[in-house]
Amino acid sequence: MLSGCNDDESDPQPQDMPVVEESALRGLWEVQLYQDGQENETSSFNGIAFEFGTNNEFFIFRNNSELLTGTWTLRDQGRELDITVPTLANENEAFGEDLYEISDDWDITFSSESELHLVDEDERFELLRIP
């Protein structure tokens, strides 16, 4: 049996990625870490919370006030998360630097009752559930 070469062994392989149920995502989350390449840009998300609502509604709050809405969808049997916020299309920074970054398709690399880790190329979000 031949095995392929993987340039970055830290990238999770599909069989190693968690499978997430929709009900596990529902609720409020805050950004514990946002890393873009080697840059820690978590401060761009101070005061920001995300809510994965019922009927695949996605909400962004700033200082407890609703700021933007969109949708979320689990794909690839719960291993990928697609977040779409139309207002943030085309890297719109009118609502804050880096906020547009959440509107993307993400690989779910870790999931627990209190944490959710999302990766896309060289970007990484670590979200914490807000009780």
VMD Tcl script that builds the backbone (N, CA, C; Angstrom):
set m [mol new atoms 393]
animate dup $m
set s [atomselect $m all]
$s set {name element resname resid chain x y z} {
  {N N MET 1 A 0.832 -1.170 0.000}
  {CA C MET 1 A 0.000 0.000 0.000}
  {C C MET 1 A 0.879 1.235 0.000}
  {N N LEU 2 A 0.536 2.199 -0.871}
  {CA C LEU 2 A 1.291 3.438 -0.966}
  {C C LEU 2 A 0.619 4.495 -0.121}
  {N N SER 3 A 1.400 5.323 0.513}
  {CA C SER 3 A 0.822 6.434 1.257}
  {C C SER 3 A 1.387 7.726 0.703}
  {N N GLY 4 A 0.535 8.761 0.660}
  {CA C GLY 4 A 0.954 10.039 0.110}
  {C C GLY 4 A 1.774 10.829 1.113}
  {N N CYS 5 A 2.498 11.788 0.609}
  {CA C CYS 5 A 3.308 12.668 1.442}
  {C C CYS 5 A 2.457 13.857 1.856}
  {N N ASN 6 A 2.498 14.214 3.111}
  {CA C ASN 6 A 1.765 15.351 3.621}
  {C C ASN 6 A 2.776 16.394 4.070}
  {N N ASP 7 A 2.766 17.566 3.405}
  {CA C ASP 7 A 3.723 18.616 3.723}
  {C C ASP 7 A 3.517 19.193 5.115}
  {N N ASP 8 A 2.276 19.221 5.601}
  {CA C ASP 8 A 2.011 19.776 6.911}
  {C C ASP 8 A 1.293 18.730 7.746}
  {N N GLU 9 A 2.040 18.034 8.576}
  {CA C GLU 9 A 1.474 16.943 9.353}
  {C C GLU 9 A 0.521 17.430 10.428}
  {N N SER 10 A 0.491 18.759 10.701}
  {CA C SER 10 A -0.434 19.271 11.699}
  {C C SER 10 A -1.846 19.435 11.146}
  {N N ASP 11 A -2.006 19.412 9.820}
  {CA C ASP 11 A -3.340 19.503 9.242}
  {C C ASP 11 A -4.102 18.231 9.551}
  {N N PRO 12 A -5.319 18.371 10.094}
  {CA C PRO 12 A -6.094 17.170 10.398}
  {C C PRO 12 A -6.513 16.466 9.123}
  {N N GLN 13 A -6.481 15.172 9.141}
  {CA C GLN 13 A -6.959 14.371 8.031}
  {C C GLN 13 A -8.455 14.161 8.205}
  {N N PRO 14 A -9.208 13.966 7.115}
  {CA C PRO 14 A -10.665 13.843 7.227}
  {C C PRO 14 A -11.124 12.846 8.284}
  {N N GLN 15 A -10.463 11.705 8.402}
  {CA C GLN 15 A -10.895 10.716 9.389}
  {C C GLN 15 A -10.613 11.168 10.812}
  {N N ASP 16 A -9.724 12.173 10.998}
  {CA C ASP 16 A -9.393 12.676 12.325}
  {C C ASP 16 A -10.249 13.863 12.743}
  {N N MET 17 A -10.994 14.426 11.808}
  {CA C MET 17 A -11.782 15.611 12.092}
  {C C MET 17 A -13.072 15.225 12.817}
  {N N PRO 18 A -13.479 16.038 13.783}
  {CA C PRO 18 A -14.691 15.713 14.533}
  {C C PRO 18 A -15.935 15.831 13.661}
  {N N VAL 19 A -16.943 15.082 14.015}
  {CA C VAL 19 A -18.245 15.181 13.364}
  {C C VAL 19 A -19.147 15.952 14.330}
  {N N VAL 20 A -19.721 17.039 13.853}
  {CA C VAL 20 A -20.500 17.928 14.698}
  {C C VAL 20 A -21.964 17.874 14.289}
  {N N GLU 21 A -22.831 17.821 15.274}
  {CA C GLU 21 A -24.277 17.880 15.048}
  {C C GLU 21 A -24.732 19.335 15.132}
  {N N GLU 22 A -25.772 19.673 14.376}
  {CA C GLU 22 A -26.290 21.044 14.397}
  {C C GLU 22 A -26.632 21.510 15.801}
  {N N SER 23 A -27.236 20.647 16.594}
  {CA C SER 23 A -27.656 21.046 17.939}
  {C C SER 23 A -26.466 21.438 18.816}
  {N N ALA 24 A -25.290 20.900 18.540}
  {CA C ALA 24 A -24.105 21.218 19.335}
  {C C ALA 24 A -23.588 22.630 19.070}
  {N N LEU 25 A -23.928 23.190 17.922}
  {CA C LEU 25 A -23.458 24.536 17.584}
  {C C LEU 25 A -24.367 25.634 18.107}
  {N N ARG 26 A -25.626 25.324 18.269}
  {CA C ARG 26 A -26.591 26.363 18.629}
  {C C ARG 26 A -26.208 27.053 19.930}
  {N N GLY 27 A -26.316 28.372 19.909}
  {CA C GLY 27 A -26.005 29.169 21.080}
  {C C GLY 27 A -25.031 30.281 20.755}
  {N N LEU 28 A -24.589 30.984 21.798}
  {CA C LEU 28 A -23.685 32.123 21.669}
  {C C LEU 28 A -22.232 31.693 21.852}
  {N N TRP 29 A -21.350 32.286 21.045}
  {CA C TRP 29 A -19.922 31.991 21.078}
  {C C TRP 29 A -19.137 33.299 20.993}
  {N N GLU 30 A -17.983 33.320 21.653}
  {CA C GLU 30 A -17.075 34.452 21.532}
  {C C GLU 30 A -15.732 33.966 21.008}
  {N N VAL 31 A -14.969 34.883 20.456}
  {CA C VAL 31 A -13.680 34.545 19.861}
  {C C VAL 31 A -12.609 34.528 20.941}
  {N N GLN 32 A -12.028 33.357 21.157}
  {CA C GLN 32 A -10.891 33.218 22.068}
  {C C GLN 32 A -9.601 33.502 21.314}
  {N N LEU 33 A -9.578 33.124 20.018}
  {CA C LEU 33 A -8.398 33.338 19.181}
  {C C LEU 33 A -8.829 33.496 17.737}
  {N N TYR 34 A -8.276 34.515 17.077}
  {CA C TYR 34 A -8.351 34.595 15.620}
  {C C TYR 34 A -6.942 34.843 15.133}
  {N N GLN 35 A -6.443 33.905 14.366}
  {CA C GLN 35 A -5.085 33.994 13.853}
  {C C GLN 35 A -5.145 33.968 12.336}
  {N N ASP 36 A -4.501 34.946 11.709}
  {CA C ASP 36 A -4.415 35.038 10.252}
  {C C ASP 36 A -2.942 34.884 9.895}
  {N N GLY 37 A -2.584 33.709 9.407}
  {CA C GLY 37 A -1.172 33.411 9.172}
  {C C GLY 37 A -0.452 33.373 10.504}
  {N N GLN 38 A 0.580 34.157 10.637}
  {CA C GLN 38 A 1.335 34.218 11.893}
  {C C GLN 38 A 0.851 35.341 12.816}
  {N N GLU 39 A -0.146 36.117 12.367}
  {CA C GLU 39 A -0.617 37.272 13.116}
  {C C GLU 39 A -1.801 36.921 14.014}
  {N N ASN 40 A -1.684 37.228 15.302}
  {CA C ASN 40 A -2.790 37.084 16.242}
  {C C ASN 40 A -3.623 38.359 16.145}
  {N N GLU 41 A -4.829 38.239 15.596}
  {CA C GLU 41 A -5.701 39.397 15.392}
  {C C GLU 41 A -6.986 39.274 16.214}
  {N N THR 42 A -6.873 38.607 17.357}
  {CA C THR 42 A -8.023 38.380 18.226}
  {C C THR 42 A -8.660 39.691 18.668}
  {N N SER 43 A -7.869 40.721 18.876}
  {CA C SER 43 A -8.406 41.998 19.367}
  {C C SER 43 A -9.435 42.597 18.410}
  {N N SER 44 A -9.416 42.213 17.144}
  {CA C SER 44 A -10.423 42.694 16.189}
  {C C SER 44 A -11.825 42.238 16.568}
  {N N PHE 45 A -11.929 41.239 17.452}
  {CA C PHE 45 A -13.218 40.660 17.811}
  {C C PHE 45 A -13.634 40.981 19.250}
  {N N ASN 46 A -12.983 41.981 19.875}
  {CA C ASN 46 A -13.400 42.410 21.213}
  {C C ASN 46 A -14.842 42.904 21.158}
  {N N GLY 47 A -15.679 42.421 22.058}
  {CA C GLY 47 A -17.067 42.834 22.112}
  {C C GLY 47 A -17.973 42.141 21.105}
  {N N ILE 48 A -17.429 41.216 20.336}
  {CA C ILE 48 A -18.184 40.506 19.294}
  {C C ILE 48 A -18.606 39.134 19.808}
  {N N ALA 49 A -19.836 38.754 19.509}
  {CA C ALA 49 A -20.332 37.402 19.794}
  {C C ALA 49 A -21.053 36.897 18.551}
  {N N PHE 50 A -20.985 35.595 18.351}
  {CA C PHE 50 A -21.673 34.936 17.245}
  {C C PHE 50 A -22.743 34.026 17.837}
  {N N GLU 51 A -23.875 33.968 17.168}
  {CA C GLU 51 A -24.917 33.032 17.577}
  {C C GLU 51 A -25.307 32.157 16.397}
  {N N PHE 52 A -25.227 30.848 16.630}
  {CA C PHE 52 A -25.735 29.873 15.676}
  {C C PHE 52 A -27.165 29.585 16.113}
  {N N GLY 53 A -28.126 30.129 15.380}
  {CA C GLY 53 A -29.520 30.006 15.761}
  {C C GLY 53 A -30.214 28.837 15.082}
  {N N THR 54 A -31.484 28.687 15.435}
  {CA C THR 54 A -32.300 27.658 14.792}
  {C C THR 54 A -32.556 28.070 13.349}
  {N N ASN 55 A -32.994 27.129 12.538}
  {CA C ASN 55 A -33.252 27.374 11.109}
  {C C ASN 55 A -32.025 27.913 10.389}
  {N N ASN 56 A -30.845 27.556 10.877}
  {CA C ASN 56 A -29.576 27.930 10.272}
  {C C ASN 56 A -29.352 29.439 10.180}
  {N N GLU 57 A -29.930 30.186 11.109}
  {CA C GLU 57 A -29.697 31.618 11.160}
  {C C GLU 57 A -28.401 31.884 11.927}
  {N N PHE 58 A -27.637 32.842 11.434}
  {CA C PHE 58 A -26.371 33.225 12.059}
  {C C PHE 58 A -26.452 34.705 12.404}
  {N N PHE 59 A -26.098 35.047 13.642}
  {CA C PHE 59 A -26.171 36.428 14.105}
  {C C PHE 59 A -24.807 36.868 14.608}
  {N N ILE 60 A -24.472 38.112 14.337}
  {CA C ILE 60 A -23.267 38.724 14.894}
  {C C ILE 60 A -23.731 39.864 15.797}
  {N N PHE 61 A -23.233 39.848 17.033}
  {CA C PHE 61 A -23.559 40.873 18.013}
  {C C PHE 61 A -22.301 41.658 18.347}
  {N N ARG 62 A -22.479 42.951 18.552}
  {CA C ARG 62 A -21.395 43.795 19.077}
  {C C ARG 62 A -21.920 44.440 20.342}
  {N N ASN 63 A -21.242 44.194 21.456}
  {CA C ASN 63 A -21.645 44.750 22.754}
  {C C ASN 63 A -23.126 44.471 23.029}
  {N N ASN 64 A -23.529 43.220 22.803}
  {CA C ASN 64 A -24.875 42.714 23.085}
  {C C ASN 64 A -25.974 43.253 22.171}
  {N N SER 65 A -25.625 43.980 21.120}
  {CA C SER 65 A -26.619 44.468 20.165}
  {C C SER 65 A -26.423 43.761 18.826}
  {N N GLU 66 A -27.525 43.318 18.228}
  {CA C GLU 66 A -27.421 42.626 16.942}
  {C C GLU 66 A -26.840 43.565 15.897}
  {N N LEU 67 A -25.823 43.092 15.207}
  {CA C LEU 67 A -25.117 43.892 14.211}
  {C C LEU 67 A -25.422 43.408 12.800}
  {N N LEU 68 A -25.286 42.100 12.571}
  {CA C LEU 68 A -25.456 41.530 11.236}
  {C C LEU 68 A -26.090 40.153 11.332}
  {N N THR 69 A -26.675 39.707 10.220}
  {CA C THR 69 A -27.249 38.366 10.155}
  {C C THR 69 A -26.783 37.652 8.895}
  {N N GLY 70 A -26.870 36.349 8.966}
  {CA C GLY 70 A -26.515 35.510 7.828}
  {C C GLY 70 A -27.050 34.115 8.050}
  {N N THR 71 A -26.376 33.143 7.463}
  {CA C THR 71 A -26.777 31.750 7.592}
  {C C THR 71 A -25.560 30.879 7.884}
  {N N TRP 72 A -25.836 29.692 8.420}
  {CA C TRP 72 A -24.778 28.704 8.631}
  {C C TRP 72 A -25.300 27.335 8.221}
  {N N THR 73 A -24.376 26.508 7.711}
  {CA C THR 73 A -24.729 25.169 7.253}
  {C C THR 73 A -23.577 24.222 7.547}
  {N N LEU 74 A -23.905 23.066 8.088}
  {CA C LEU 74 A -22.897 22.011 8.238}
  {C C LEU 74 A -22.846 21.216 6.944}
  {N N ARG 75 A -21.648 20.872 6.525}
  {CA C ARG 75 A -21.446 20.095 5.295}
  {C C ARG 75 A -20.488 18.945 5.603}
  {N N ASP 76 A -20.296 18.092 4.621}
  {CA C ASP 76 A -19.376 16.958 4.720}
  {C C ASP 76 A -19.616 16.176 6.013}
  {N N GLN 77 A -20.858 15.813 6.221}
  {CA C GLN 77 A -21.253 15.003 7.379}
  {C C GLN 77 A -20.830 15.628 8.703}
  {N N GLY 78 A -20.937 16.961 8.801}
  {CA C GLY 78 A -20.634 17.657 10.050}
  {C C GLY 78 A -19.172 17.964 10.268}
  {N N ARG 79 A -18.365 17.901 9.221}
  {CA C ARG 79 A -16.934 18.196 9.358}
  {C C ARG 79 A -16.568 19.590 8.845}
  {N N GLU 80 A -17.480 20.209 8.117}
  {CA C GLU 80 A -17.253 21.544 7.585}
  {C C GLU 80 A -18.415 22.444 7.969}
  {N N LEU 81 A -18.102 23.716 8.178}
  {CA C LEU 81 A -19.090 24.710 8.553}
  {C C LEU 81 A -19.009 25.860 7.561}
  {N N ASP 82 A -20.121 26.131 6.894}
  {CA C ASP 82 A -20.202 27.226 5.937}
  {C C ASP 82 A -20.989 28.354 6.593}
  {N N ILE 83 A -20.356 29.514 6.766}
  {CA C ILE 83 A -21.002 30.698 7.336}
  {C C ILE 83 A -21.060 31.754 6.243}
  {N N THR 84 A -22.265 32.253 5.992}
  {CA C THR 84 A -22.459 33.264 4.957}
  {C C THR 84 A -23.135 34.485 5.569}
  {N N VAL 85 A -22.454 35.619 5.478}
  {CA C VAL 85 A -23.010 36.899 5.919}
  {C C VAL 85 A -22.910 37.834 4.711}
  {N N PRO 86 A -24.003 37.968 3.947}
  {CA C PRO 86 A -23.937 38.736 2.694}
  {C C PRO 86 A -23.385 40.148 2.844}
  {N N THR 87 A -23.678 40.823 3.944}
  {CA C THR 87 A -23.192 42.192 4.152}
  {C C THR 87 A -21.667 42.242 4.214}
  {N N LEU 88 A -21.030 41.135 4.565}
  {CA C LEU 88 A -19.574 41.103 4.692}
  {C C LEU 88 A -18.871 40.614 3.428}
  {N N ALA 89 A -19.627 40.461 2.346}
  {CA C ALA 89 A -19.029 39.990 1.091}
  {C C ALA 89 A -17.965 40.975 0.611}
  {N N ASN 90 A -17.061 40.471 -0.187}
  {CA C ASN 90 A -15.987 41.284 -0.778}
  {C C ASN 90 A -15.114 41.970 0.267}
  {N N GLU 91 A -14.896 41.271 1.397}
  {CA C GLU 91 A -14.009 41.752 2.449}
  {C C GLU 91 A -14.400 43.134 2.958}
  {N N ASN 92 A -15.689 43.330 3.152}
  {CA C ASN 92 A -16.234 44.594 3.649}
  {C C ASN 92 A -15.809 44.804 5.099}
  {N N GLU 93 A -15.009 45.844 5.355}
  {CA C GLU 93 A -14.541 46.151 6.705}
  {C C GLU 93 A -15.327 47.283 7.353}
  {N N ALA 94 A -16.475 47.643 6.785}
  {CA C ALA 94 A -17.272 48.745 7.322}
  {C C ALA 94 A -17.755 48.471 8.742}
  {N N PHE 95 A -17.838 47.197 9.133}
  {CA C PHE 95 A -18.335 46.844 10.461}
  {C C PHE 95 A -17.213 46.480 11.423}
  {N N GLY 96 A -15.988 46.628 11.000}
  {CA C GLY 96 A -14.840 46.334 11.854}
  {C C GLY 96 A -13.788 45.553 11.092}
  {N N GLU 97 A -12.548 45.858 11.409}
  {CA C GLU 97 A -11.429 45.170 10.776}
  {C C GLU 97 A -11.496 43.678 11.085}
  {N N ASP 98 A -11.389 42.870 10.076}
  {CA C ASP 98 A -11.341 41.406 10.153}
  {C C ASP 98 A -12.687 40.740 10.415}
  {N N LEU 99 A -13.748 41.478 10.700}
  {CA C LEU 99 A -15.030 40.838 10.979}
  {C C LEU 99 A -15.512 40.018 9.781}
  {N N TYR 100 A -15.224 40.489 8.577}
  {CA C TYR 100 A -15.634 39.771 7.366}
  {C C TYR 100 A -15.048 38.369 7.295}
  {N N GLU 101 A -13.976 38.118 8.002}
  {CA C GLU 101 A -13.287 36.828 7.914}
  {C C GLU 101 A -14.167 35.656 8.344}
  {N N ILE 102 A -15.158 35.887 9.211}
  {CA C ILE 102 A -15.995 34.779 9.687}
  {C C ILE 102 A -16.875 34.233 8.568}
  {N N SER 103 A -17.166 35.046 7.573}
  {CA C SER 103 A -18.030 34.625 6.467}
  {C C SER 103 A -17.205 33.818 5.477}
  {N N ASP 104 A -17.196 32.494 5.675}
  {CA C ASP 104 A -16.318 31.626 4.880}
  {C C ASP 104 A -16.747 30.182 5.083}
  {N N ASP 105 A -16.075 29.284 4.405}
  {CA C ASP 105 A -16.290 27.852 4.662}
  {C C ASP 105 A -15.099 27.355 5.477}
  {N N TRP 106 A -15.392 26.655 6.570}
  {CA C TRP 106 A -14.399 26.286 7.570}
  {C C TRP 106 A -14.353 24.779 7.773}
  {N N ASP 107 A -13.152 24.275 8.001}
  {CA C ASP 107 A -12.992 22.901 8.479}
  {C C ASP 107 A -13.101 22.955 9.996}
  {N N ILE 108 A -13.876 22.049 10.568}
  {CA C ILE 108 A -13.999 21.952 12.015}
  {C C ILE 108 A -12.904 21.003 12.496}
  {N N THR 109 A -11.938 21.544 13.245}
  {CA C THR 109 A -10.802 20.722 13.670}
  {C C THR 109 A -10.924 20.255 15.117}
  {N N PHE 110 A -11.812 20.903 15.881}
  {CA C PHE 110 A -12.046 20.489 17.262}
  {C C PHE 110 A -13.423 20.976 17.667}
  {N N SER 111 A -14.117 20.149 18.431}
  {CA C SER 111 A -15.428 20.540 18.930}
  {C C SER 111 A -15.670 19.873 20.276}
  {N N SER 112 A -16.152 20.664 21.225}
  {CA C SER 112 A -16.593 20.144 22.519}
  {C C SER 112 A -17.810 20.960 22.921}
  {N N GLU 113 A -18.335 20.685 24.089}
  {CA C GLU 113 A -19.494 21.435 24.560}
  {C C GLU 113 A -19.182 22.920 24.713}
  {N N SER 114 A -17.911 23.246 24.980}
  {CA C SER 114 A -17.551 24.636 25.266}
  {C C SER 114 A -16.602 25.279 24.251}
  {N N GLU 115 A -16.048 24.504 23.324}
  {CA C GLU 115 A -15.091 25.059 22.368}
  {C C GLU 115 A -15.371 24.575 20.958}
  {N N LEU 116 A -15.027 25.439 19.992}
  {CA C LEU 116 A -15.148 25.112 18.576}
  {C C LEU 116 A -13.952 25.723 17.859}
  {N N HIS 117 A -13.187 24.894 17.142}
  {CA C HIS 117 A -12.021 25.372 16.405}
  {C C HIS 117 A -12.291 25.233 14.912}
  {N N LEU 118 A -12.059 26.331 14.186}
  {CA C LEU 118 A -12.318 26.391 12.755}
  {C C LEU 118 A -11.044 26.805 12.026}
  {N N VAL 119 A -10.760 26.136 10.894}
  {CA C VAL 119 A -9.559 26.436 10.125}
  {C C VAL 119 A -9.919 26.537 8.647}
  {N N ASP 120 A -9.332 27.520 7.977}
  {CA C ASP 120 A -9.434 27.654 6.527}
  {C C ASP 120 A -8.114 28.202 6.031}
  {N N GLU 121 A -7.382 27.379 5.303}
  {CA C GLU 121 A -6.051 27.729 4.815}
  {C C GLU 121 A -5.189 28.202 5.976}
  {N N ASP 122 A -4.779 29.484 6.012}
  {CA C ASP 122 A -3.894 29.955 7.086}
  {C C ASP 122 A -4.643 30.761 8.155}
  {N N GLU 123 A -5.963 30.634 8.188}
  {CA C GLU 123 A -6.764 31.332 9.187}
  {C C GLU 123 A -7.310 30.340 10.204}
  {N N ARG 124 A -7.424 30.810 11.450}
  {CA C ARG 124 A -7.886 29.926 12.522}
  {C C ARG 124 A -8.741 30.716 13.510}
  {N N PHE 125 A -9.936 30.201 13.782}
  {CA C PHE 125 A -10.785 30.723 14.835}
  {C C PHE 125 A -10.882 29.687 15.928}
  {N N GLU 126 A -10.773 30.124 17.178}
  {CA C GLU 126 A -11.099 29.293 18.337}
  {C C GLU 126 A -12.202 30.024 19.070}
  {N N LEU 127 A -13.371 29.388 19.122}
  {CA C LEU 127 A -14.541 29.995 19.743}
  {C C LEU 127 A -14.841 29.322 21.073}
  {N N LEU 128 A -15.294 30.114 22.043}
  {CA C LEU 128 A -15.714 29.622 23.352}
  {C C LEU 128 A -17.202 29.894 23.500}
  {N N ARG 129 A -17.919 28.888 23.999}
  {CA C ARG 129 A -19.354 29.061 24.237}
  {C C ARG 129 A -19.546 30.060 25.378}
  {N N ILE 130 A -20.527 30.943 25.204}
  {CA C ILE 130 A -20.896 31.891 26.248}
  {C C ILE 130 A -22.038 31.271 27.038}
  {N N PRO 131 A -21.838 31.033 28.335}
  {CA C PRO 131 A -22.913 30.383 29.117}
  {C C PRO 131 A -24.156 31.252 29.237}
}
mol reanalyze $m
mol bondsrecalc $m
mol representation Tube
mol addrep $m
